[in-house]
Amino acid sequence: MFLIRHAETEWSASGRHTGRTDLPLTDAGRRAARRLGELLAGERFGTVLTSPMSRARETCELAGLGGGARERAELLEWDYGAYEGLTTPEIRAQRPGWLLWRDGCPQGETAEDVAARVDPVVAELDGGEADSAVFAHGHVLRVLGARWLGLPGSDGGLLALSTASISVLGHERETRVIWRWNQTVKTG
């Protein structure tokens, strides 16, 4: 299973928590998404899934996989609730010591909520015969990676993930493993 994080938006570049705000890619993000397509060109996917958000859909399209992609609401980014659009330092000014992976977001989701949302996707894609590509967002893909390994959703905090990156999950014999994590593209 290939996990592809969407390319750069203005808010991802500035460190703002971007959950349900539907922001477009920047010009640099569009270039990076096309580069992702070059890296994925030799791969064949039986299933392509994408978050409904335009930044994930556009990344998928620019990477050349938009034609057969299916949108899945389960792949929406973490709902940051009252913290939507804020940076971590801005949140900590209001709530010292706040940690997304431990505390979640008021009027939004916790790591356990996100894990429950992605577990059906993990189960579906684990049984597939062919490789799959999943275009989504940083935090939801980190939770998905943790759940793939059988870890709590909060352990996604241990898996850093850059914009316009590719990660590969799979099996070594019968054990779920990470084959590659956070491979980024160069645009310049």
C-alpha atoms as an extended CHARMM CRD file, in Angstrom:
* protein
*
       188  EXT
         1         1  MET       CA              0.0000000000        0.0000000000        0.0000000000  PROA      1               0.0000000000
         2         2  PHE       CA              1.3580000000        3.4050000000       -1.0360000000  PROA      2               0.0000000000
         3         3  LEU       CA              0.4740000000        6.3500000000        1.2010000000  PROA      3               0.0000000000
         4         4  ILE       CA              0.8600000000        9.7080000000       -0.5320000000  PROA      4               0.0000000000
         5         5  ARG       CA              0.5410000000       12.9030000000        1.4580000000  PROA      5               0.0000000000
         6         6  HSD       CA             -0.8440000000       15.8390000000       -0.4870000000  PROA      6               0.0000000000
         7         7  ALA       CA              1.5430000000       18.5310000000       -1.6590000000  PROA      7               0.0000000000
         8         8  GLU       CA              2.0290000000       21.9560000000       -0.0810000000  PROA      8               0.0000000000
         9         9  THR       CA             -0.7580000000       24.4280000000        0.7180000000  PROA      9               0.0000000000
        10        10  GLU       CA             -0.3130000000       27.8820000000        2.2310000000  PROA      10              0.0000000000
        11        11  TRP       CA             -1.3320000000       26.5550000000        5.6430000000  PROA      11              0.0000000000
        12        12  SER       CA              0.8810000000       23.4590000000        5.5470000000  PROA      12              0.0000000000
        13        13  ALA       CA              3.8110000000       25.7150000000        4.6330000000  PROA      13              0.0000000000
        14        14  SER       CA              3.0980000000       27.9480000000        7.6420000000  PROA      14              0.0000000000
        15        15  GLY       CA              2.4350000000       25.1120000000       10.1320000000  PROA      15              0.0000000000
        16        16  ARG       CA             -1.2910000000       25.7830000000       10.5470000000  PROA      16              0.0000000000
        17        17  HSD       CA             -3.4930000000       22.8430000000       11.4790000000  PROA      17              0.0000000000
        18        18  THR       CA             -5.5250000000       22.2430000000        8.3210000000  PROA      18              0.0000000000
        19        19  GLY       CA             -8.2890000000       19.7550000000        8.8510000000  PROA      19              0.0000000000
        20        20  ARG       CA            -11.5790000000       20.5600000000        7.1500000000  PROA      20              0.0000000000
        21        21  THR       CA            -10.6240000000       23.9140000000        5.5800000000  PROA      21              0.0000000000
        22        22  ASP       CA            -10.3960000000       23.1440000000        1.8690000000  PROA      22              0.0000000000
        23        23  LEU       CA             -7.2660000000       24.9230000000        0.6530000000  PROA      23              0.0000000000
        24        24  PRO       CA             -5.7300000000       24.5860000000       -2.8220000000  PROA      24              0.0000000000
        25        25  LEU       CA             -2.1520000000       23.5890000000       -3.5130000000  PROA      25              0.0000000000
        26        26  THR       CA              0.4550000000       26.3180000000       -3.9190000000  PROA      26              0.0000000000
        27        27  ASP       CA              2.3780000000       26.5750000000       -7.1940000000  PROA      27              0.0000000000
        28        28  ALA       CA              5.2790000000       24.7910000000       -5.4810000000  PROA      28              0.0000000000
        29        29  GLY       CA              2.7880000000       22.1520000000       -4.3320000000  PROA      29              0.0000000000
        30        30  ARG       CA              1.5810000000       21.5930000000       -7.9000000000  PROA      30              0.0000000000
        31        31  ARG       CA              5.1690000000       21.1190000000       -9.0970000000  PROA      31              0.0000000000
        32        32  ALA       CA              5.7940000000       18.6280000000       -6.2780000000  PROA      32              0.0000000000
        33        33  ALA       CA              2.5930000000       16.7190000000       -7.1140000000  PROA      33              0.0000000000
        34        34  ARG       CA              3.7540000000       16.3270000000      -10.7190000000  PROA      34              0.0000000000
        35        35  ARG       CA              7.1050000000       15.0210000000       -9.4080000000  PROA      35              0.0000000000
        36        36  LEU       CA              5.2110000000       12.4640000000       -7.3200000000  PROA      36              0.0000000000
        37        37  GLY       CA              3.7190000000       11.2490000000      -10.5880000000  PROA      37              0.0000000000
        38        38  GLU       CA              7.2080000000       10.6900000000      -11.9780000000  PROA      38              0.0000000000
        39        39  LEU       CA              8.1200000000        8.5990000000       -8.9210000000  PROA      39              0.0000000000
        40        40  LEU       CA              4.8930000000        6.5780000000       -9.1660000000  PROA      40              0.0000000000
        41        41  ALA       CA              4.9890000000        6.1370000000      -12.9640000000  PROA      41              0.0000000000
        42        42  GLY       CA              6.2630000000        2.5390000000      -12.8950000000  PROA      42              0.0000000000
        43        43  GLU       CA              3.7250000000        1.3560000000      -10.3250000000  PROA      43              0.0000000000
        44        44  ARG       CA              0.4070000000       -0.3560000000      -11.0650000000  PROA      44              0.0000000000
        45        45  PHE       CA             -2.4540000000        0.1530000000       -8.6400000000  PROA      45              0.0000000000
        46        46  GLY       CA             -5.5780000000       -1.9530000000       -8.3580000000  PROA      46              0.0000000000
        47        47  THR       CA             -7.1610000000        0.6190000000       -6.0330000000  PROA      47              0.0000000000
        48        48  VAL       CA             -6.6670000000        4.3820000000       -5.7680000000  PROA      48              0.0000000000
        49        49  LEU       CA             -8.3680000000        6.1630000000       -2.8840000000  PROA      49              0.0000000000
        50        50  THR       CA             -8.3440000000        9.8520000000       -2.0650000000  PROA      50              0.0000000000
        51        51  SER       CA             -9.6200000000       12.1620000000        0.6170000000  PROA      51              0.0000000000
        52        52  PRO       CA            -12.4870000000       14.3400000000       -0.6230000000  PROA      52              0.0000000000
        53        53  MET       CA            -10.4600000000       17.5060000000        0.0930000000  PROA      53              0.0000000000
        54        54  SER       CA             -9.2460000000       19.3530000000       -3.0120000000  PROA      54              0.0000000000
        55        55  ARG       CA             -5.5910000000       19.3440000000       -1.9110000000  PROA      55              0.0000000000
        56        56  ALA       CA             -5.5420000000       15.5290000000       -1.8660000000  PROA      56              0.0000000000
        57        57  ARG       CA             -7.6370000000       15.1420000000       -5.0300000000  PROA      57              0.0000000000
        58        58  GLU       CA             -5.4730000000       17.6160000000       -6.9490000000  PROA      58              0.0000000000
        59        59  THR       CA             -2.2900000000       15.8850000000       -5.8070000000  PROA      59              0.0000000000
        60        60  CYS       CA             -3.7610000000       12.5930000000       -7.0240000000  PROA      60              0.0000000000
        61        61  GLU       CA             -4.7280000000       14.1060000000      -10.3830000000  PROA      61              0.0000000000
        62        62  LEU       CA             -1.3810000000       15.8480000000      -10.9490000000  PROA      62              0.0000000000
        63        63  ALA       CA              0.4020000000       12.6120000000      -10.0420000000  PROA      63              0.0000000000
        64        64  GLY       CA             -1.5070000000       10.9640000000      -12.8830000000  PROA      64              0.0000000000
        65        65  LEU       CA             -3.8130000000        8.7230000000      -10.8380000000  PROA      65              0.0000000000
        66        66  GLY       CA             -6.9990000000       10.7700000000      -10.7050000000  PROA      66              0.0000000000
        67        67  GLY       CA             -8.8820000000        8.8830000000      -13.4130000000  PROA      67              0.0000000000
        68        68  GLY       CA             -9.8110000000        5.8450000000      -11.3650000000  PROA      68              0.0000000000
        69        69  ALA       CA             -9.6090000000        7.3630000000       -7.8840000000  PROA      69              0.0000000000
        70        70  ARG       CA            -12.4610000000        6.9190000000       -5.4170000000  PROA      70              0.0000000000
        71        71  GLU       CA            -13.1060000000        9.4620000000       -2.6870000000  PROA      71              0.0000000000
        72        72  ARG       CA            -13.3520000000        8.1450000000        0.8650000000  PROA      72              0.0000000000
        73        73  ALA       CA            -14.6170000000       10.2960000000        3.7330000000  PROA      73              0.0000000000
        74        74  GLU       CA            -12.6090000000        8.1040000000        6.1460000000  PROA      74              0.0000000000
        75        75  LEU       CA             -9.4630000000        9.7180000000        4.6980000000  PROA      75              0.0000000000
        76        76  LEU       CA            -10.3940000000       13.2670000000        5.6990000000  PROA      76              0.0000000000
        77        77  GLU       CA             -7.7410000000       14.9450000000        7.8140000000  PROA      77              0.0000000000
        78        78  TRP       CA             -8.0280000000       14.9980000000       11.6070000000  PROA      78              0.0000000000
        79        79  ASP       CA            -10.8640000000       17.2830000000       12.6730000000  PROA      79              0.0000000000
        80        80  TYR       CA             -9.0290000000       19.9910000000       14.6390000000  PROA      80              0.0000000000
        81        81  GLY       CA            -12.2730000000       21.5680000000       15.8500000000  PROA      81              0.0000000000
        82        82  ALA       CA            -11.5410000000       24.7790000000       17.7780000000  PROA      82              0.0000000000
        83        83  TYR       CA             -7.8550000000       24.5450000000       16.7740000000  PROA      83              0.0000000000
        84        84  GLU       CA             -8.4670000000       24.6530000000       13.0050000000  PROA      84              0.0000000000
        85        85  GLY       CA             -6.1230000000       27.1690000000       11.3640000000  PROA      85              0.0000000000
        86        86  LEU       CA             -3.9350000000       27.6260000000       14.4390000000  PROA      86              0.0000000000
        87        87  THR       CA             -0.2760000000       26.7130000000       14.8140000000  PROA      87              0.0000000000
        88        88  THR       CA              0.9480000000       24.5680000000       17.6870000000  PROA      88              0.0000000000
        89        89  PRO       CA              2.6040000000       27.5790000000       19.4300000000  PROA      89              0.0000000000
        90        90  GLU       CA             -0.6940000000       29.5180000000       19.1890000000  PROA      90              0.0000000000
        91        91  ILE       CA             -2.5770000000       26.5930000000       20.7470000000  PROA      91              0.0000000000
        92        92  ARG       CA              0.0050000000       26.2090000000       23.5120000000  PROA      92              0.0000000000
        93        93  ALA       CA             -0.3180000000       29.8990000000       24.3590000000  PROA      93              0.0000000000
        94        94  GLN       CA             -3.9400000000       29.0840000000       25.2760000000  PROA      94              0.0000000000
        95        95  ARG       CA             -3.3120000000       25.5620000000       26.5880000000  PROA      95              0.0000000000
        96        96  PRO       CA              0.2800000000       25.0370000000       27.8260000000  PROA      96              0.0000000000
        97        97  GLY       CA              1.6740000000       21.5580000000       27.2510000000  PROA      97              0.0000000000
        98        98  TRP       CA             -0.9540000000       20.6270000000       24.6400000000  PROA      98              0.0000000000
        99        99  LEU       CA             -0.0480000000       17.6250000000       22.5020000000  PROA      99              0.0000000000
       100       100  LEU       CA             -2.3100000000       16.6470000000       19.6140000000  PROA      100             0.0000000000
       101       101  TRP       CA             -1.5480000000       12.9300000000       19.9160000000  PROA      101             0.0000000000
       102       102  ARG       CA             -2.4220000000       12.8310000000       23.6270000000  PROA      102             0.0000000000
       103       103  ASP       CA             -5.0400000000       15.5590000000       24.0050000000  PROA      103             0.0000000000
       104       104  GLY       CA             -6.9480000000       15.7410000000       20.7480000000  PROA      104             0.0000000000
       105       105  CYS       CA             -8.9280000000       18.8730000000       19.9380000000  PROA      105             0.0000000000
       106       106  PRO       CA            -11.9520000000       20.4860000000       21.6040000000  PROA      106             0.0000000000
       107       107  GLN       CA            -14.9820000000       20.1940000000       19.3110000000  PROA      107             0.0000000000
       108       108  GLY       CA            -12.8340000000       17.9460000000       17.0980000000  PROA      108             0.0000000000
       109       109  GLU       CA            -11.2760000000       14.4900000000       17.1870000000  PROA      109             0.0000000000
       110       110  THR       CA             -8.8850000000       12.4680000000       19.3070000000  PROA      110             0.0000000000
       111       111  ALA       CA             -6.3110000000       10.0080000000       17.9830000000  PROA      111             0.0000000000
       112       112  GLU       CA             -8.6940000000        7.1840000000       18.9180000000  PROA      112             0.0000000000
       113       113  ASP       CA            -11.4890000000        8.8040000000       16.8730000000  PROA      113             0.0000000000
       114       114  VAL       CA             -9.2370000000        9.0130000000       13.8130000000  PROA      114             0.0000000000
       115       115  ALA       CA             -8.0610000000        5.4190000000       14.3230000000  PROA      115             0.0000000000
       116       116  ALA       CA            -11.6520000000        4.1530000000       14.4270000000  PROA      116             0.0000000000
       117       117  ARG       CA            -12.3140000000        6.0400000000       11.1910000000  PROA      117             0.0000000000
       118       118  VAL       CA             -9.3320000000        4.5690000000        9.2870000000  PROA      118             0.0000000000
       119       119  ASP       CA             -9.5180000000        0.9990000000       10.6060000000  PROA      119             0.0000000000
       120       120  PRO       CA            -12.0450000000       -0.0870000000        7.9220000000  PROA      120             0.0000000000
       121       121  VAL       CA             -9.7450000000        1.2890000000        5.2030000000  PROA      121             0.0000000000
       122       122  VAL       CA             -6.7990000000       -0.6450000000        6.6570000000  PROA      122             0.0000000000
       123       123  ALA       CA             -8.8540000000       -3.8530000000        6.7280000000  PROA      123             0.0000000000
       124       124  GLU       CA            -10.0920000000       -3.3420000000        3.1680000000  PROA      124             0.0000000000
       125       125  LEU       CA             -6.6700000000       -2.6260000000        1.6820000000  PROA      125             0.0000000000
       126       126  ASP       CA             -4.9000000000       -5.3770000000        3.6330000000  PROA      126             0.0000000000
       127       127  GLY       CA             -6.8910000000       -8.0000000000        1.7480000000  PROA      127             0.0000000000
       128       128  GLY       CA             -6.2650000000       -6.5900000000       -1.7260000000  PROA      128             0.0000000000
       129       129  GLU       CA             -4.4240000000       -8.5640000000       -4.3970000000  PROA      129             0.0000000000
       130       130  ALA       CA             -2.8440000000       -5.5370000000       -6.0910000000  PROA      130             0.0000000000
       131       131  ASP       CA             -1.0490000000       -2.5090000000       -4.7130000000  PROA      131             0.0000000000
       132       132  SER       CA             -3.1870000000        0.4220000000       -3.6540000000  PROA      132             0.0000000000
       133       133  ALA       CA             -2.4930000000        4.1590000000       -3.5410000000  PROA      133             0.0000000000
       134       134  VAL       CA             -4.0010000000        6.3430000000       -0.8190000000  PROA      134             0.0000000000
       135       135  PHE       CA             -3.8650000000       10.1410000000       -1.2180000000  PROA      135             0.0000000000
       136       136  ALA       CA             -4.6190000000       11.9630000000        2.0080000000  PROA      136             0.0000000000
       137       137  HSD       CA             -3.2170000000       14.1850000000        4.7640000000  PROA      137             0.0000000000
       138       138  GLY       CA             -0.3380000000       14.1560000000        7.2060000000  PROA      138             0.0000000000
       139       139  HSD       CA             -1.9700000000       13.2760000000       10.4830000000  PROA      139             0.0000000000
       140       140  VAL       CA             -4.5790000000       10.8540000000        9.1620000000  PROA      140             0.0000000000
       141       141  LEU       CA             -1.8800000000        8.9700000000        7.2180000000  PROA      141             0.0000000000
       142       142  ARG       CA              0.3070000000        8.8300000000       10.3240000000  PROA      142             0.0000000000
       143       143  VAL       CA             -2.5960000000        7.2670000000       12.2410000000  PROA      143             0.0000000000
       144       144  LEU       CA             -3.2000000000        4.8690000000        9.3420000000  PROA      144             0.0000000000
       145       145  GLY       CA              0.4800000000        3.8530000000        9.4470000000  PROA      145             0.0000000000
       146       146  ALA       CA              0.2820000000        3.1880000000       13.1790000000  PROA      146             0.0000000000
       147       147  ARG       CA             -2.9100000000        1.1600000000       12.8000000000  PROA      147             0.0000000000
       148       148  TRP       CA             -1.3180000000       -0.8500000000        9.9660000000  PROA      148             0.0000000000
       149       149  LEU       CA              1.3260000000       -1.9070000000       12.4870000000  PROA      149             0.0000000000
       150       150  GLY       CA             -1.3060000000       -2.7540000000       15.1180000000  PROA      150             0.0000000000
       151       151  LEU       CA             -0.3790000000        0.2260000000       17.2750000000  PROA      151             0.0000000000
       152       152  PRO       CA             -2.7370000000        2.7320000000       18.9110000000  PROA      152             0.0000000000
       153       153  GLY       CA             -3.6110000000        5.7310000000       16.7570000000  PROA      153             0.0000000000
       154       154  SER       CA             -1.6870000000        7.9690000000       19.1530000000  PROA      154             0.0000000000
       155       155  ASP       CA              1.5380000000        6.2260000000       18.0940000000  PROA      155             0.0000000000
       156       156  GLY       CA              1.1440000000        7.9640000000       14.7310000000  PROA      156             0.0000000000
       157       157  GLY       CA              2.9190000000       10.7940000000       16.5260000000  PROA      157             0.0000000000
       158       158  LEU       CA              6.1130000000        8.7650000000       16.1360000000  PROA      158             0.0000000000
       159       159  LEU       CA              5.8650000000        8.8050000000       12.3200000000  PROA      159             0.0000000000
       160       160  ALA       CA              6.8420000000       12.1790000000       10.8330000000  PROA      160             0.0000000000
       161       161  LEU       CA              5.3840000000       12.8550000000        7.3880000000  PROA      161             0.0000000000
       162       162  SER       CA              6.2500000000       15.6890000000        4.9950000000  PROA      162             0.0000000000
       163       163  THR       CA              4.0670000000       17.1500000000        2.2770000000  PROA      163             0.0000000000
       164       164  ALA       CA              4.4160000000       15.5390000000       -1.1640000000  PROA      164             0.0000000000
       165       165  SER       CA              5.7890000000       12.3380000000        0.3180000000  PROA      165             0.0000000000
       166       166  ILE       CA              5.4240000000        8.6510000000       -0.4370000000  PROA      166             0.0000000000
       167       167  SER       CA              5.3870000000        5.8800000000        2.1470000000  PROA      167             0.0000000000
       168       168  VAL       CA              4.9710000000        2.1780000000        1.4720000000  PROA      168             0.0000000000
       169       169  LEU       CA              3.3300000000       -0.3320000000        3.7900000000  PROA      169             0.0000000000
       170       170  GLY       CA              3.2910000000       -4.0450000000        3.1490000000  PROA      170             0.0000000000
       171       171  HSD       CA              4.0580000000       -7.4720000000        4.5230000000  PROA      171             0.0000000000
       172       172  GLU       CA              7.1640000000       -9.4160000000        5.3210000000  PROA      172             0.0000000000
       173       173  ARG       CA              5.7100000000      -12.8880000000        5.2220000000  PROA      173             0.0000000000
       174       174  GLU       CA              2.5800000000      -12.5420000000        7.3600000000  PROA      174             0.0000000000
       175       175  THR       CA              3.7410000000       -9.5110000000        9.3720000000  PROA      175             0.0000000000
       176       176  ARG       CA              2.6170000000       -5.9970000000        8.4950000000  PROA      176             0.0000000000
       177       177  VAL       CA              5.6570000000       -3.7500000000        8.0460000000  PROA      177             0.0000000000
       178       178  ILE       CA              6.7530000000       -0.3330000000        6.8090000000  PROA      178             0.0000000000
       179       179  TRP       CA              8.8890000000       -0.7840000000        3.7010000000  PROA      179             0.0000000000
       180       180  ARG       CA              9.5230000000        2.9200000000        3.1040000000  PROA      180             0.0000000000
       181       181  TRP       CA              8.5100000000        6.0540000000        5.0120000000  PROA      181             0.0000000000
       182       182  ASN       CA              8.4240000000        9.7550000000        4.1040000000  PROA      182             0.0000000000
       183       183  GLN       CA             10.2290000000        9.7140000000        0.7630000000  PROA      183             0.0000000000
       184       184  THR       CA              9.9560000000       13.3130000000       -0.4390000000  PROA      184             0.0000000000
       185       185  VAL       CA             10.3150000000       14.8050000000       -3.8810000000  PROA      185             0.0000000000
       186       186  LYS       CA             12.7350000000       17.5040000000       -4.9380000000  PROA      186             0.0000000000
       187       187  THR       CA             11.2920000000       20.4390000000       -6.8760000000  PROA      187             0.0000000000
       188       188  GLY       CA             13.7560000000       22.9540000000       -7.9940000000  PROA      188             0.0000000000
